C-alpha cells in the first residue's frame, strides 16, 4: 500500500486540495464531530499549516515556518496545524485506546480555552489521570488537528481494521494532546499523544469537507 501511494499519488492534486483546505480554514471556525459524541471547535488564526504534500525541495524548506514544515513525509497526505489554544472548546470522545497500559473505553475529555477541564471514564480513570498529569501540564492541553487527504491511504477493508500511515489517508482525523511547539504552537513540555478518528465529520464555517470519515468536498 505504501509503495503504491508513493508512486501513484497525484501530487499536484494533493497539493491543490490541501492548499484549498488551508485557505478555507483561515478566518473560520472548524468543527469536528463524531457519532460517539465528539464535538470540538477551534480557529487557526495565523498559525502555520503544514501540508504533507510530498514536496521536500530546498525551495519549500526555505519557506518553513516551523519544525514540521521541514519534515515532509512519504507517503504524503495530511495537513497539520496547532489551533489557537484559547479558541479550542468542546468535547472529545476518545475511541477505545490504551492509557498507561490500561485499556480505556468511553473516555470523554472536556475542553475550554484549549485545556482539559474535566473528563469521564467508565473504567480506567486512574490510568487516564496518571497519563494526563497535572492540571497545568502538557497532557491536559490540546496540541494539534490533522486531516488526511490521500485516497490511496484510505482505510482498507481489513478485519480487524487498521489506519495506514498515521492517519494520512483520506478522511482520517487526528486530535492530539500535548506539546505543539514543533507546529508553531505555545504548549511546551514534551508530552505528545495522538488520538485517531475514522468516522469524523469536519465542517469549516458552513462547508462540510468530511462526512462520517468520507471526504465530500471536491
N, C-alpha and C positions, 0 to 999 in steps of 0.2 A: 504493500500500500504506500509506504513512504517513498520508495523508488519511483513509483508511478506518479505520485504527487509532485515530486521534484522535477521530473522530466516533462510531464504533460500539463502542468498548471499554466493557464493563460495569465501570465504575469501582468500584462498591460490591463486586462480586465480587472484583476485583483487590485492593482494599484489604484485604478479609477474608482472602484466601488468603495474602497477604504477611504480615499480622499473625499468622496461624496458624503460618506457617513460622518467623517470628522467635521466637515463643513455644516452638516445638518445639526450636530450637537452644539455648535457654538451659539450661545445665547438662548438655549432651550433647556427645559427640564427633561432629563432622561429618566424613564421609569422602567423598572424591571419587576415583573410579576410571574408567579408560577401557580399551577393548580393547587399545590400544597399550602399556599398562603403567603409566600414571599411577596412583599410589596415595598420596594425600595426606590427612592427618588434622589436625584442629585443633579448638580450642574458642574461643568468642567471649567467654566471661566476661560482664562487664557492658558490653562495648563497644556503642556506639550502632549500630543497624541502620537505614540509610537506606532507606525504602520509596518507590520511584518509582511512586506510585500516582495521580499527576495532581493531587493536592491542593496547590495553590500559594497557599492562603489566608493571610491575615495571622495567623489563629489558629494555623495549622500552623507558620508561620515563627517565631512566638513560642516554640514548644516546641523549636526546633532545638538539637541538642547538638553539632553540628559544622558545618563549612562546607557540605558537600554536602547537608545537610538543607535548606539554603536554595536548592538548585539542582534544583528539581523540574522534570523534563523531559517534553516531549511529542514523540513518542508515549511513553507510560508503559509500565512493565512489569517493571523489575528491582529486586531488593534488593541492597544493597551493604554490606559490613562489612569492617573490618580486624580479623582474628582476633588473639587474644592472641599476641604474637610468639613467646614461649617455648613455646607449645603446638604450633607448626607443625612437622610432621615427615613424612618420606616422600619420594616422587619425583614429578616432573612430566615426562612425555614430551611435549615441545612439538611440535605439528603443524608441517609444513613452513612455514617463515617466513623473513623477511629480517632479517639481523643486520648492521648497518653496511654495507648494500649487497650482502651476500653471502647467497645462498640456502642455508639450512641445513636438512637433513633428519635425522631420528633423534636430535635433541638430547635428552639426559636430564639433568635437574637433580636433585641430591640435597639434601634439606633436613634440618637438625637445629636445633631451637630457633629456627626462623624464618629461618635463614640458609642460603645455598647453601654446602655443604661440599665439593662436587665436581660435575663434570659430564663427560659423554661426548658426543662429536660425531664421527661417521664422517668428516665433511668440514666445513670452515668453522670449525674450533676457534679460530683466531686472531681471527676476526671476533667470535665469541661472547665470547672473553676480553676483547677491547677494549671491547665494549659493557657487559659486566658490571662492569668496572672493578676497583678494589682489593678485597681480601678484606673490608675493613671499610666499604666504600661502600654506598650505597643500592641499586645494581644487583644486589647479592647478598642482598637482603632480600626476604622475602615481603611483599607490600603488601595485597592485597585478594582477597576472594571475592565474586563477584557471580553471581546466578542470575536468568535471565529467566522471566517468568510469562505474558506476553501471548500468547494463541493467535493473535491477528491479526498478530503479527510473527514467527510461526514460519518456519522455513527454507522458502523457496519451492522448487518442483521445477524449478529452472532448471539449465542446463548451460552453463558451469560454475556451481556453487552459490555463493551469497553469503549473508552474515549480515546481516540487516536491523538497522538502528539499534543498532550497538554491542552486540549480544547481548541486547537486551531481550525477544526472543521466547521463547516457552515452551520450556524445557529447555536453553537455551544457557547454558554456564558460562564465566565469566571468572576466570582465576587470574593475578593481576598481580604485578609486581615493583616495588620502589622506595618512594618517599616516600608515606607514608599519613597524614600529619598532617591533611589535609583531611577524613579519615574518622574522626578521633579516635585514630589510632594513634601509635606512638612513633618511627617511622622518618622521618628527615629527609634532605634532600639533593637534592630537585628532580627526580631521575631517575624516570621512570614508564614501564613497559612493560606493555601488555595482551596476554594470550595467550588465545585463544578455543578452546572445546571444544564440538563439536556432537554428540558421542556419549558423553558422560559419564554415569555413574551417581552419584547423590547420596544418601547414606544418613545419616540423623540418628538417633543411637542405634541402634536396631534397625529403624527405619522407613525404607523406601525411598521417596523423593519423586520421583526422576527415574531412569529406567532406559534406558540407551543413548540418551540425548538426548530421551527422551519422558517427559513428566510422567505419573505414575501415581497420585499422591496427590490425592484429591478436594478 
